Amino acid sequence: MALFSRRFGLAAALAAAFAVPAFAQAPAPVRGGALTIGVESDFEGFDPIRAGVYSNSTVTAASLFYETLMRLDDKGNLIPALALSMTPNEDGSVWTAKIRPNVKWHDGTPFTAQAVADHFNRLLDPANRFAGRAYLAIEKVEAPDDLTAVFRMRGPNAALPRTLAQPTVTTLIIPVKIAQEKGADYNRNPVGTGPFVFKEWRAADRLVAERNPNYWDKDKPYLDRVTVRPLPDSDARYASLVKGDVQVIWEDRAENIVKAKKDKNLRVLQWVGSGALVIPLNTQREPLNDKRVRQAVSMALNRKANAAVLTQGLRPVYDDPYGPSSGIECKDTGALKYDPAAARKLIADYGKPVKLTMTVTASPRGREGAQVFQADMKKAGIDVEIKPVDQTQLVKEALTRDFQVTGWRIIDLADVDPQMFANFHSKSPINFSGYNNAEVDRLLLVGRTSLDENKRKAAYCDLIKILNDDAVWLWSGSNIDFAITRANVHGIPALRGGAVQVEGAWLTK
């Protein structure tokens, strides 16, 4: 399976910028046809300011309409998209993007560097209170001419092109002028530069897009129509795939993945990325504001045994959130070992009954994970109430710190900096555990600004020892994304961030 390249430094990023790998001869794509994708949840909306966050379901839909400046191929090499190139100054504190000419928004107006500047500056404006700005180390973006966008960083930054290459709520570029003209209506009626044009969105039912006849990549897309259907129940989603009602599903339920691997009518797509499945603890809420309680929770959780049961071995557990494709390998993570007896002693030392509420998605996967967590905690004398909610509500409660324990994931990104900085820096607006540690802040800055690959890796390894000892987040599984398709579906690229992208997808009969 393809893993993105393990490149950290500025020089390596430049050397790899436009390397295009050779591929084996594949069948020629077939034009035409309609594809339906089943995803986990409905969409937050398509204006990043109003939506606040994009789930992988929303990124799947948004990628039909919006695009990034750069892309990553399946081997992790940077390739041009809306930008033809990105070039740094000597220390990586300024990056200049050359914009692809003759690209148009879906309404026919030209796409220019000013649109790039408007998009990012809008996200960065504190008045807009966009939580995702924590992922961006950008000070401002300028447009000296129609085909040049200049990114001025807050300091040296080797990761910018790779950060901007993965589709997220921050990197998928929208037309700010159109969004402002349409106001709230734009959030439900997106306009972009992408391969498909928006047709309709029926909430909790379906979103429909049709082929963009004026797409700048003249050979694409191959499909005439794409429908994305929110199907929150994973078993119902899988059943729809088997029946042929949908042709692609995002899937994380181990039983369904194992079944699909044995079905000749189906194909399983698998992507090992960076990041991890995690259990965040709110350090601002009693009793989790006491380190002893957090450590007890960590030591009571039998992570490896639970992962073996819940994922049937599909998701190994690591002691850090970096993932095998990040290029960061720490010999000593300082991970607290499974030890329920030691956990009970810590709770006894705390001296008061410990009761926790765990918020999870109201799905079989969410409930099963919570029940296993609940059983482990009981062995250590910790009572856990399970609170199932829909995914949108879970995200809202996490971002407002209205939780004690929850389920989350550090999504797969091409560089670990944006996620680590956003989740753990004390000044980050989406540090929803409320964690505050000056040494962690310092190490995060080293990881963000150093152009020395070895210094960056060392900083992230020192960082993980502190996070593990403080038991802020618990690493419950590796970040492996799965999609299952009908056997006649082709051309879906690596599932970066769990998103199913179909600009190059095609069907055989």
C-alpha positions as CSV (number, residue, x, y, z in Angstrom):
1,M,0.0,0.0,0.0
2,A,1.3,3.5,-0.7
3,L,2.5,5.7,2.1
4,F,3.3,9.3,1.5
5,S,7.0,10.1,1.4
6,R,8.8,10.7,4.6
7,R,10.1,14.2,3.8
8,F,10.4,16.9,6.5
9,G,13.0,19.5,5.5
10,L,12.7,22.4,3.2
11,A,15.3,21.1,0.7
12,A,13.6,17.8,0.5
13,A,10.3,19.4,0.0
14,L,11.7,21.4,-2.9
15,A,13.4,18.4,-4.4
16,A,10.2,16.4,-4.3
17,A,7.9,19.2,-5.4
18,F,7.2,18.0,-8.8
19,A,8.5,14.5,-9.0
20,V,5.9,12.5,-10.9
21,P,6.2,8.7,-10.4
22,A,5.8,6.2,-13.2
23,F,2.8,4.0,-13.0
24,A,2.0,0.6,-14.6
25,Q,-0.2,0.6,-17.6
26,A,-3.8,0.8,-16.5
27,P,-7.1,0.4,-18.4
28,A,-8.2,3.5,-20.1
29,P,-10.9,5.4,-18.1
30,V,-14.4,5.3,-19.4
31,R,-16.4,8.5,-19.6
32,G,-20.0,8.7,-18.3
33,G,-22.1,7.3,-15.7
34,A,-23.3,8.2,-12.2
35,L,-21.7,7.3,-8.9
36,T,-23.3,7.4,-5.4
37,I,-21.1,7.6,-2.3
38,G,-22.3,6.6,1.2
39,V,-20.7,8.7,4.0
40,E,-21.0,8.7,7.8
41,S,-22.7,12.0,8.4
42,D,-24.5,15.0,6.9
43,F,-22.4,18.0,6.0
44,E,-21.7,21.0,8.2
45,G,-21.9,23.3,5.1
46,F,-19.5,24.6,2.5
47,D,-18.5,28.0,3.9
48,P,-15.6,27.3,6.2
49,I,-16.5,30.3,8.4
50,R,-20.0,29.2,8.9
51,A,-19.3,25.5,9.0
52,G,-16.4,25.8,11.4
53,V,-15.1,22.3,10.7
54,Y,-15.3,19.8,7.9
55,S,-15.7,16.1,8.8
56,N,-14.3,13.6,6.4
57,S,-17.9,13.3,5.0
58,T,-17.9,17.1,4.3
59,V,-14.4,16.9,2.7
60,T,-15.7,14.2,0.4
61,A,-18.5,16.4,-0.7
62,A,-16.5,19.7,-0.7
63,S,-13.8,18.1,-2.9
64,L,-16.4,17.8,-5.7
65,F,-16.6,21.7,-5.9
66,Y,-13.4,23.0,-4.3
67,E,-9.7,22.5,-4.9
68,T,-6.3,23.0,-3.2
69,L,-3.3,24.9,-4.5
70,M,-1.2,21.7,-4.6
71,R,-2.0,18.0,-4.5
72,L,-0.3,14.9,-3.3
73,D,-0.1,11.8,-5.5
74,D,-0.4,8.3,-4.0
75,K,3.3,8.3,-3.3
76,G,3.2,11.6,-1.5
77,N,4.8,13.7,-4.2
78,L,3.6,17.2,-4.6
79,I,1.9,17.9,-7.9
80,P,0.4,21.1,-9.3
81,A,-3.3,21.9,-8.9
82,L,-4.6,25.5,-8.7
83,A,-0.9,26.5,-8.3
84,L,1.7,25.5,-10.8
85,S,4.5,25.9,-8.3
86,M,5.3,27.1,-4.7
87,T,8.8,28.5,-4.1
88,P,10.3,29.7,-0.7
89,N,12.7,32.4,0.1
90,E,16.0,31.5,1.8
91,D,14.6,30.6,5.2
92,G,11.1,29.4,4.3
93,S,9.3,32.4,5.9
94,V,7.9,33.6,2.5
95,W,6.4,31.3,-0.1
96,T,5.4,32.4,-3.6
97,A,2.7,30.5,-5.5
98,K,2.4,30.8,-9.2
99,I,-1.3,30.4,-10.0
100,R,-2.6,28.3,-12.9
101,P,-3.9,30.6,-15.7
102,N,-7.3,30.3,-17.4
103,V,-9.1,28.7,-14.4
104,K,-12.7,29.8,-13.8
105,W,-15.2,29.6,-11.0
106,H,-18.3,27.7,-11.7
107,D,-20.1,31.0,-12.4
108,G,-17.7,31.8,-15.2
109,T,-15.6,34.5,-13.4
110,P,-11.8,34.1,-13.5
111,F,-9.9,32.5,-10.7
112,T,-6.9,34.7,-9.7
113,A,-4.3,35.1,-7.0
114,Q,-6.5,37.7,-5.3
115,A,-9.1,34.9,-4.7
116,V,-6.3,32.9,-3.0
117,A,-5.4,35.9,-0.8
118,D,-9.1,36.6,0.0
119,H,-9.7,33.0,1.0
120,F,-6.8,32.7,3.4
121,N,-7.0,36.2,4.8
122,R,-10.7,35.7,5.6
123,L,-9.9,32.6,7.6
124,L,-7.0,34.4,9.4
125,D,-9.1,37.4,10.3
126,P,-9.7,37.2,14.1
127,A,-13.1,39.0,13.6
128,N,-14.3,35.9,11.8
129,R,-13.5,33.7,14.8
130,F,-12.6,30.7,12.6
131,A,-11.3,28.0,14.9
132,G,-9.4,26.3,12.0
133,R,-6.9,29.2,11.8
134,A,-5.0,27.4,14.4
135,Y,-3.9,25.0,11.7
136,L,-2.3,27.8,9.7
137,A,1.1,29.3,10.4
138,I,0.4,32.1,7.9
139,E,0.5,35.8,8.8
140,K,-1.1,37.1,5.6
141,V,-1.4,36.4,1.9
142,E,-0.8,39.0,-0.8
143,A,-1.6,39.1,-4.5
144,P,0.9,41.4,-6.4
145,D,-0.6,40.3,-9.7
146,D,-3.3,38.0,-11.0
147,L,-1.1,34.9,-11.1
148,T,1.1,35.4,-8.1
149,A,0.1,34.7,-4.4
150,V,2.7,35.5,-1.7
151,F,2.3,33.7,1.6
152,R,4.0,35.5,4.5
153,M,4.5,33.1,7.4
154,R,4.8,33.8,11.1
155,G,8.2,32.3,10.9
156,P,10.3,29.8,8.9
157,N,8.0,27.0,7.7
158,A,9.1,24.1,5.6
159,A,5.7,22.4,5.7
160,L,3.5,24.9,3.9
161,P,3.2,23.3,0.4
162,R,2.4,19.9,1.8
163,T,0.0,21.4,4.4
164,L,-1.9,23.2,1.6
165,A,-2.0,20.1,-0.6
166,Q,-4.4,18.1,1.5
167,P,-8.1,19.0,1.3
168,T,-9.3,20.4,4.6
169,V,-11.6,23.1,5.8
170,T,-8.7,25.6,5.5
171,T,-7.1,24.5,2.2
172,L,-10.1,24.0,-0.1
173,I,-10.4,27.5,-1.7
174,I,-13.8,29.2,-1.9
175,P,-14.7,32.5,-3.8
176,V,-15.0,34.9,-0.9
177,K,-16.7,37.6,-3.0
178,I,-19.5,35.2,-4.0
179,A,-19.8,33.9,-0.4
180,Q,-20.2,37.4,0.9
181,E,-22.8,38.3,-1.7
182,K,-24.9,35.2,-1.0
183,G,-24.4,35.3,2.8
184,A,-25.9,32.4,4.7
185,D,-27.3,30.9,1.5
186,Y,-23.7,30.2,0.2
187,N,-23.1,27.7,3.0
188,R,-25.7,25.4,1.3
189,N,-25.0,26.4,-2.4
190,P,-21.2,26.1,-3.0
191,V,-19.4,27.6,-6.0
192,G,-15.9,26.5,-6.7
193,T,-13.3,25.7,-9.4
194,G,-13.6,21.9,-9.0
195,P,-14.6,19.1,-11.3
196,F,-18.2,19.0,-10.4
197,V,-20.9,21.7,-10.1
198,F,-23.4,21.8,-7.3
199,K,-27.0,20.9,-8.1
200,E,-28.9,20.2,-4.9
201,W,-28.6,19.3,-1.2
202,R,-31.4,17.8,0.7
203,A,-30.4,17.8,4.3
204,A,-29.8,14.3,5.8
205,D,-30.7,12.7,2.5
206,R,-28.4,13.5,-0.4
207,L,-26.2,16.0,-2.2
208,V,-26.0,16.0,-6.0
209,A,-23.3,17.3,-8.3
210,E,-22.9,17.2,-12.1
211,R,-19.9,17.3,-14.3
212,N,-18.2,20.7,-14.8
213,P,-17.9,21.0,-18.6
214,N,-15.5,23.9,-18.2
215,Y,-13.1,22.2,-15.8
216,W,-9.4,23.3,-16.4
217,D,-8.2,19.6,-16.5
218,K,-9.9,19.0,-19.8
219,D,-9.8,15.1,-19.6
220,K,-11.7,15.1,-16.3
221,P,-14.0,14.4,-14.6
222,Y,-15.1,11.1,-16.2
223,L,-18.4,10.8,-14.3
224,D,-21.5,12.7,-15.3
225,R,-23.0,12.9,-11.9
226,V,-22.1,12.2,-8.3
227,T,-24.5,11.8,-5.4
228,V,-23.2,11.8,-1.8
229,R,-25.6,10.3,0.8
230,P,-25.3,10.6,4.5
231,L,-25.9,7.0,5.9
232,P,-24.9,7.2,9.6
233,D,-25.5,3.6,10.5
234,S,-22.5,1.7,9.2
235,D,-24.4,-1.6,8.8
236,A,-27.1,0.1,6.8
237,R,-24.4,1.8,4.7
238,Y,-22.7,-1.5,4.0
239,A,-26.0,-3.1,3.1
240,S,-26.7,-0.3,0.6
241,L,-23.3,-1.0,-1.0
242,V,-24.0,-4.8,-1.2
243,K,-27.4,-4.1,-2.8
244,G,-25.8,-1.7,-5.3
245,D,-27.8,1.4,-4.1
246,V,-24.4,3.1,-3.6
247,Q,-21.2,2.2,-5.3
248,V,-18.7,3.6,-2.7
249,I,-18.8,3.8,1.1
250,W,-16.5,5.2,3.7
251,E,-16.2,2.4,6.4
252,D,-14.6,1.9,9.7
253,R,-16.5,-1.0,11.1
254,A,-14.2,-4.0,11.2
255,E,-16.8,-6.6,10.6
256,N,-17.9,-5.0,7.4
257,I,-14.3,-4.6,6.1
258,V,-13.5,-8.2,6.8
259,K,-16.7,-9.3,5.0
260,A,-16.0,-7.1,2.0
261,K,-12.5,-8.6,1.6
262,K,-14.2,-11.9,1.0
263,D,-16.8,-10.6,-1.5
264,K,-15.7,-10.8,-5.1
265,N,-18.2,-8.0,-6.0
266,L,-16.4,-5.5,-3.7
267,R,-13.0,-3.9,-3.3
268,V,-11.5,-2.6,-0.1
269,L,-9.3,0.5,-0.4
270,Q,-7.0,1.1,2.5
271,W,-4.8,4.1,3.4
272,V,-2.3,4.2,6.3
273,G,-1.8,7.8,7.2
274,S,-0.4,9.9,10.0
275,G,-2.5,10.7,13.0
276,A,-4.4,8.4,15.3
277,L,-7.7,7.5,16.8
278,V,-7.7,9.2,20.2
279,I,-9.6,9.6,23.5
280,P,-9.2,13.2,24.6
281,L,-9.6,14.1,28.3
282,N,-10.8,17.6,29.2
283,T,-8.1,18.8,31.6
284,Q,-10.3,21.8,32.6
285,R,-13.1,19.6,34.0
286,E,-13.2,17.9,37.4
287,P,-12.0,15.3,38.1
288,L,-9.8,15.3,35.0
289,N,-8.1,18.5,36.0
290,D,-6.1,16.3,38.4
291,K,-3.2,14.5,36.8
292,R,-3.6,11.5,39.0
293,V,-7.1,10.8,37.6
294,R,-5.9,11.2,34.0
295,Q,-3.0,8.9,34.6
296,A,-5.4,6.4,36.2
297,V,-7.7,6.5,33.2
298,S,-4.7,5.9,30.9
299,M,-3.3,3.0,32.9
300,A,-6.8,1.4,33.2
301,L,-7.3,1.4,29.5
302,N,-6.2,-1.9,27.8
303,R,-5.6,-0.3,24.5
304,K,-4.0,-3.1,22.6
305,A,-6.5,-5.8,23.7
306,N,-9.4,-3.4,22.9
307,A,-8.1,-2.6,19.5
308,A,-7.7,-6.3,18.7
309,V,-11.3,-7.0,19.6
310,L,-12.9,-3.8,18.2
311,T,-10.9,-3.7,14.9
312,Q,-10.1,-7.4,14.4
313,G,-6.5,-6.5,14.1
314,L,-7.0,-3.9,11.4
315,R,-5.7,-1.0,13.5
316,P,-2.6,-1.6,15.5
317,V,-2.0,0.7,18.5
318,Y,1.0,2.9,18.8
319,D,2.2,5.0,21.8
320,D,2.2,8.3,19.8
321,P,-0.2,10.0,17.3
322,Y,2.3,10.4,14.5
323,G,1.7,7.2,12.6
324,P,4.1,5.1,10.6
325,S,4.0,7.3,7.5
326,S,5.0,10.5,9.4
327,G,8.7,9.7,9.4
328,I,8.8,10.3,13.2
329,E,10.0,7.2,15.1
330,C,10.5,7.8,18.9
331,K,12.6,5.2,20.7
332,D,11.1,6.4,24.1
333,T,7.6,7.7,24.1
334,G,7.2,7.7,27.9
335,A,3.9,5.8,27.5
336,L,2.1,4.7,30.7
337,K,1.7,1.0,30.7
338,Y,-1.6,-0.9,31.2
339,D,-1.8,-1.5,35.0
340,P,-5.3,-1.5,36.5
341,A,-3.8,-2.1,40.0
342,A,-1.7,1.1,39.7
343,A,-4.8,2.9,38.4
344,R,-6.8,1.9,41.4
345,K,-4.0,3.2,43.7
346,L,-4.1,6.5,42.0
347,I,-7.8,6.8,42.4
348,A,-7.5,5.9,46.1
349,D,-4.8,8.6,46.4
350,Y,-7.2,11.1,44.8
351,G,-9.6,10.3,47.6
352,K,-13.0,10.9,46.0
353,P,-15.3,8.8,43.8
354,V,-14.6,9.3,40.1
355,K,-17.5,9.5,37.7
356,L,-17.0,10.4,34.1
357,T,-19.2,10.9,31.0
358,M,-18.0,9.7,27.7
359,T,-19.5,11.4,24.6
360,V,-19.4,9.3,21.5
361,T,-21.1,9.1,18.1
362,A,-24.5,7.3,18.1
363,S,-23.2,4.5,15.9
364,P,-22.3,0.9,16.5
365,R,-18.6,1.7,16.4
366,G,-19.1,4.6,18.9
367,R,-21.2,2.6,21.3
368,E,-18.9,-0.5,21.2
369,G,-15.8,1.6,21.8
370,A,-17.5,3.4,24.7
371,Q,-18.7,0.1,26.3
372,V,-15.1,-1.3,26.2
373,F,-13.8,1.9,27.8
374,Q,-16.6,1.7,30.4
375,A,-15.6,-1.9,31.3
376,D,-11.9,-1.1,31.6
377,M,-12.6,1.9,33.8
378,K,-14.9,-0.1,36.1
379,K,-11.9,-2.4,36.9
380,A,-10.1,0.6,38.3
381,G,-13.1,1.9,40.3
382,I,-14.1,4.6,37.8
383,D,-17.7,4.9,36.8
384,V,-18.5,5.9,33.2
385,E,-21.8,7.1,31.8
386,I,-22.0,6.8,28.0
387,K,-23.5,9.7,26.1
388,P,-24.3,8.9,22.4
389,V,-24.8,11.9,20.1
390,D,-24.7,12.5,16.4
391,Q,-21.4,13.4,14.9
392,T,-22.2,17.1,14.4
393,Q,-23.2,17.4,18.1
394,L,-20.0,15.6,19.2
395,V,-17.9,18.1,17.2
396,K,-19.7,21.1,18.6
397,E,-19.3,19.8,22.2
398,A,-15.6,19.1,21.7
399,L,-14.9,22.5,20.2
400,T,-16.7,24.3,23.1
401,R,-15.0,22.0,25.7
402,D,-18.5,20.8,26.8
403,F,-17.3,17.3,27.6
404,Q,-15.3,15.2,29.9
405,V,-14.1,12.3,27.7
406,T,-14.8,11.9,24.0
407,G,-13.8,10.0,20.9
408,W,-11.8,11.8,18.3
409,R,-9.1,11.4,15.7
410,I,-6.0,13.2,14.7
411,I,-6.6,13.2,11.0
412,D,-4.0,12.2,8.4
413,L,-2.1,15.2,7.2
414,A,1.0,15.4,5.1
415,D,2.9,17.0,7.9
416,V,2.2,16.6,11.7
417,D,2.7,20.3,12.6
418,P,-0.8,21.6,11.9
419,Q,-2.5,19.0,14.0
420,M,-0.1,18.9,16.9
421,F,0.1,22.7,17.2
422,A,-3.7,23.0,16.9
423,N,-4.5,20.3,19.4
424,F,-1.9,21.0,22.1
425,H,-0.6,24.6,22.0
426,S,-2.0,26.6,24.9
427,K,-3.1,29.5,22.7
428,S,-4.8,27.4,20.1
429,P,-8.6,28.0,19.8
430,I,-9.2,24.3,19.2
431,N,-7.1,23.0,22.0
432,F,-10.3,21.5,23.4
433,S,-8.7,19.6,26.2
434,G,-7.7,23.0,27.6
435,Y,-4.1,21.8,28.0
436,N,-1.5,24.4,29.0
437,N,2.2,23.5,29.3
438,A,5.0,26.0,28.5
439,E,7.5,23.3,27.5
440,V,5.0,21.7,25.1
441,D,4.4,25.2,23.6
442,R,8.2,25.6,23.1
443,L,8.6,22.2,21.5
444,L,5.7,22.8,19.2
445,L,7.3,26.0,18.0
446,V,10.6,24.1,17.3
447,G,8.6,21.6,15.3
448,R,6.9,24.3,13.3
449,T,9.8,26.6,12.6
450,S,13.0,24.6,12.4
451,L,14.3,23.7,9.0
452,D,16.5,21.0,10.5
453,E,14.7,17.7,10.1
454,N,16.5,16.0,13.0
455,K,15.7,18.9,15.3
456,R,12.0,18.7,14.3
457,K,11.9,14.9,15.0
458,A,13.7,15.3,18.3
459,A,11.2,18.0,19.4
460,Y,8.2,15.8,18.5
461,C,9.7,12.9,20.4
462,D,10.4,15.1,23.5
463,L,6.8,16.4,23.2
464,I,5.2,13.0,23.2
465,K,6.9,12.0,26.4
466,I,5.3,15.0,28.2
467,L,1.9,14.4,26.7
468,N,2.0,10.7,27.7
469,D,3.0,11.5,31.2
470,D,0.3,14.1,31.6
471,A,-2.2,11.7,30.0
472,V,-3.9,14.5,28.0
473,W,-5.1,12.3,25.1
474,L,-5.0,8.5,24.9
475,W,-4.0,6.9,21.7
476,S,-6.6,4.2,21.0
477,G,-5.7,3.1,17.4
478,S,-3.7,3.9,14.3
479,N,-5.1,6.1,11.6
480,I,-6.1,3.7,8.8
481,D,-8.9,4.8,6.5
482,F,-11.0,2.4,4.6
483,A,-13.4,2.7,1.7
484,I,-15.3,-0.1,0.0
485,T,-16.3,0.1,-3.6
486,R,-18.2,-2.0,-6.1
487,A,-15.8,-3.9,-8.3
488,N,-16.6,-1.7,-11.3
489,V,-15.4,1.5,-9.6
490,H,-11.9,2.6,-10.6
491,G,-9.6,5.6,-10.1
492,I,-10.2,6.6,-6.5
493,P,-6.9,8.0,-5.1
494,A,-5.4,7.6,-1.6
495,L,-8.0,8.3,1.1
496,R,-6.1,11.2,2.7
497,G,-7.9,12.4,5.8
498,G,-10.5,9.7,5.2
499,A,-12.0,11.6,2.2
500,V,-13.2,9.9,-0.9
501,Q,-12.2,11.9,-3.9
502,V,-13.6,11.1,-7.3
503,E,-12.3,13.7,-9.8
504,G,-10.5,10.8,-11.6
505,A,-13.0,8.0,-10.8
506,W,-14.7,6.0,-13.6
507,L,-17.0,3.1,-14.0
508,T,-17.0,-0.1,-16.0
509,K,-20.2,-2.0,-16.7
